[in-house]
Amino acid sequence: MSELTLLLIRLAFLAVLWFFVIAAVGVIRTDLFGSRTAPAGPRKGVKPAKPPAKPKNKKGEPRQLIVTGGPLQGTTINLTETPITIGRANDATLVVTDDYASSRHARLFPQDGQWIVEDLGSTNGTYLDRSKVTRPTPVPLGVPIRVGKTVIELRK
């Protein structure tokens, strides 16, 4: 082989190597700090929507989030109108110390009188009962939600 061919092969190998290094750093950054999102706010010339009226607490609505499995078993969070974030990040509502959980793993939020679970792009996924959550999904009372080794349920 000529020297020029060897030089081109070396440069191509170096470029591919740097591509993988940059991709790995990007994945680690996203796991540690979350994904970048544009600030949500009203666009120019668009009036912000009115916040939905607070639904009155009916007998069938959950009032607590209870950890039923994992290291935090027995932990209880009272449900309000604010979303609940689950993950390893210190600013999460439910901070789990689990190697299988991402920094910002999942989110529970109220919508139209029911609670919705949403996976926030976690590596290992969020499971509602035995089904992997791929889009925002309503959570029935007493159905387990699994984030890593932690299992939680909504209860009255």
Secondary structure, 3 states (H helix, E strand, C coil): CCHHHHHHHHHHHHHHHHHHHHHHHHHHHHHHHCCCCCCCCCCCCCCCCCCCCCCCCCCCCCCEEEEEECCCCCCEEECCCCCEEEECCCCCCEECCCCCCCCCCEEEEEECCEEEEEECCCCCCEEECCEECCCCEECCCCCCEEECCEEEEEEC
